Amino acid sequence: MILLTGATGRVGSAAAKALISAGVPFRALIRDPDKLHFDPDAAEIVQGDLNDAAIVERALQGVSSALIVMGNHPDQSKLERQFASLAADAGVSHLVKVSSMEAAPDATATLPKNHYDTEQHIASLGVDWTFLRPNYYMQNMLMYAGSIARADSFALPLGTAKTAMIDARDVGEVAAVVLTGEGHAEQAYRLTGPALMDFHEVAAHMAAMLGRPVSYVAQSPEAFRGVLGQFIQSAWQLDAVCELFAEIAAGSLEEQTSTVADLLGRPAMDLETFTRQFAAAFAPVS
């Protein structure tokens, strides 16, 4: 049996859909069934929270492989490590963790450092492990859909730094492949989209697909923090995100790999196709 955490999120739900398409049975540990993006009858659902060790232990019964994916949160590292330890104690033989491309021994920013430290904890448990380290998610652009719709522009504090943006759905499909296939133990997969570009180029590619001008405004870190602070109430999360974006601006994600295509047997989602699929979200406000 496979257990998915984070099955209501973008990566976890994509993993679930891929498993359903492949006819692979799985169990999902979720907090809110109303947030499911797949047929709940297609899986075994355990409702509960990662904070509840008893629920986690129940969800882990009979599980051989598990996916660990959580959103950024002050307790993320603690909860992921607790889950991993309980999984090892329950006899789970393979843990797949969605991490970060910036996770490394010399990581200093809070989020990638937490990811790396959690990876090290998992590796110490004596189980097979696979770490998925994605680049910048294309879905992040949807946070700026309103700005693009209203003003044909978006602002980020990333200067001319380049990323090879990846669709979160591709990461979920990779997770499904790794959970069900052989030869992935002790692998840290660096996952990117097919094109390395700065955000001026991102704007140009989006403009070509949307059929109208789109521009990228290189924002100051201070302005970014001010805008972000209107939406993020947690001081911890605000600091962590701003710190992370400063590293991206310094070039921490300037890497492109063929790993997604190699694992999925098809090209990774490109920005043009992504933009076309979500064109309605970027459409001008009438």
N, C-alpha and C positions, 0 to 999 in steps of 0.2 A: 504494500500500500504506500502511496505517495501522499504526503501532507503538504499543503500550501498554507503559508501565512501571507498576509497582505493581499488576499484574493479579491478584495474590493478596489484595490488600487490599479494603476495603469499596467505595471509590469505583472503583478500577480494575476489580474483578470486575463491578460493576454496568455499567460502560461496556462491558466485554466481552460481557455477556449482551445488552445493548441492540444491539450490533453484530451478534451472532449472530441475534437476532430479526429484524433488518432485512435479513439476508442479505448483510452487508458483510464481505468478507474482511479479516483483520487478522493481525498478528504480535504476539506477546507476549514480552517479555524478562523472565524470571523466575529466581529463585534456586532455589526448591524446588517442583518439579512436584506434590508431594504436597499442597500447600496450595491447589491450584487449586479454584475453586468453579464451574467450567464444564467442558464436555466438551473435553478437550485436542485431540480430533480436529477440532473446529470452528475451530481456529486453527493458525497456524504458530508453534511454540514454539521459542524460542531460550533455552537455559539458560545463565545466567551472572549476573555481578554488575556493578553500575554502576561499581565500582572498576576493572574490567578494561576499559581503553580498547579493546583489540583486539576483545573480545566485543561491546562497544557499537557499534564501527564495522561489524562484521559484521551486527549486527541492524538497522543503519540503511540497509543497501544496498537501493536501490529504494524507499525510504520517502518519501512526500510529506507526510504529517502525523503528528505524534507527540504523545502525552499524557505529561506529566511529573507524576508524583505520588509522593511519598515520605512516610514517617512522620517524626516529629520525631527528629532525630539530630544529634550534633555536626558531622558531615560532610555534612549534607543540602545546605547551600548550595553547598559545593565540588562535590559530585557532580552536583547539578542544573545548575550552570553549565558543568561539563565536558561533560555530556550535551548541553546546548544548543549549545555551541560545536562539538562533533563533528557534531551534527545539521546545523547550518548548513553546515559544511564538506562534508557528504555530499550537500547539495542539497535537504534537507528544506525545504519552502516554508511550512509552518504549524506552529507550536509552541503547544500548549495546556497551560498550567500551572495545577494546582490550588494556590491560594495561600491567603490568609486575609483575612477582612473587615477586619482591623486593619492590613493592609499599607498603608503610606502614607509620604509623605516625612518626616513628623515622628514616625514610629514609634520608640520607644525600647526596648520589650521585645524580647528576643532573637529570639523566633520570628517575630513579624510584621516586624521589621526585616530579618531574613534573607530572608523572602519578598519584601519590597519590593526589596531590593538585587538579588535574583535576577531579579525582573521587569525591573529596569532593564538588567541584563546582557542578557537575552533581547531586549529592545527595541532594543539597540544592534547586534544581529547582522545587521540588514537583512532579516529574514524576517518573514512575517506572524505575529502572535501574538494569543492570546486568554488572558486571565487570569480564572480562576474563583475568586471570593472568597466562600466560604461562611461562614455564621454557625455557631453552636454545633451540633454534631451530636447528633441524637436518640440515636444509638447510644451516646453517652457515658452515658446512663441505664442501659444494660445493665451498666456497671461497678458499679452500686449495686443490681443485681437481688437479690443475696444479702441485703443489708441490708433491702430492702423485703420480701423473702420471710420473713425471720426476725423483723423488728421493725416492719414497716409504716412505715418511715421511712428517710430518707436525709439525709446531711449534706454541705453544700458551703459554702465560704467566700464566698458571693456576696451576702449580705445581701438587699436587695430589688431588686437589679439585674434588668433584664429582658433576655430574648433572644427571638429568633424562630427557635427550633430548627428545623433542617432534617435530613431523612433523607439519609444519605450515599448511598443508592441513587438519590435524585433528582439529586444532584450527578453521579454516574456517567452517568445518562441524559442530563443536559445536556451532559456531555463528549462523548458519542456524537453528539449533534445538532450540536455545534460542529465536531467532527472531520469530519463528512460533509456539512455544509451550507455555504451561501454567506452572505456578509454579516457574518461574525463577526470579521474581521480588525481589529486595534487596538481591541478591546473589552475592558473590564474589567467582568465581570458580577458584581454583588453578589447573592448567592443566599441566600434565607432561606425558612423555612417560612411558613405562612399566618397565624400568630398571635403577637403580641408579648406575653409574659407573664413575671412573676417566678416564682421557684421554689415559692412558696406556691401560686400558681395551677397550676403544673405538677403539684404533688402532688394538688391537688383534681381536676384533669382525669383523672389516672391513677386516683385513687380511684373516680371515677364509672364508669370503664371496668372496673375490677377488682372492683367491688362490695364494697369494704371500705375502712376509713380508711387513708390514706397521708399522712404528714406530712413536711414539710421542716424540717430543723434548720439554722439559720444558724450555721455553724461559724466559729471564729476562724481566721485565717491560720496561726497557730502550730499549732493542732490539726490543721488540714489537712495542713500540712507533715509533722507527726509521723506521721500515718497513711500519707501518700503515700510517705514515706521507707522504709516497711516493704516496699514493692513496687518502688520505683525505686532501683536500685543506683548509677546514674550521677549524680554530683553536678551535672554540667552540665544534665542533663535535669530533675532535681528543681528546680534554681534556675529554669530556663526555664519550667516548668509553673506554679510558684508565682507567678512574675512575671506570667505571662499571666493567671492567675485574678485577680490583684490588679487588673489593668486591666479585666477583665470586671466585677468588683465595682464599679468606678468608672463603669461605664456604656458601655464601649467597643463593646458589641454591641447597643445599644438601637436597632435599625433593622429595619424590615420592608419588603420589596419584593415586587412581583408578577412578578419576572423569571423565576422557575422556571416559573410558569404560562404566561407569554408564550412561552417557548422550547419548552416541552413540549406546549403545547396542551391541558393538563389542570391541575387544581389540584395544588399541592404537597401531599405527604403531611402529614396533620395528626397531632397527638400522640395523639388518641383512636384512630385507625386503627393507628398504630404500636404503641400499648400493647396493643391487642387482638391484633395479630399476634404479639407476643412475650409474651402473657399467661402462658404456661407458665413463662417465666424468672422472673416476678414472683410465681408461685404460692406460697402459704404452705408452710413446711416442716412436714411432718407428724411 
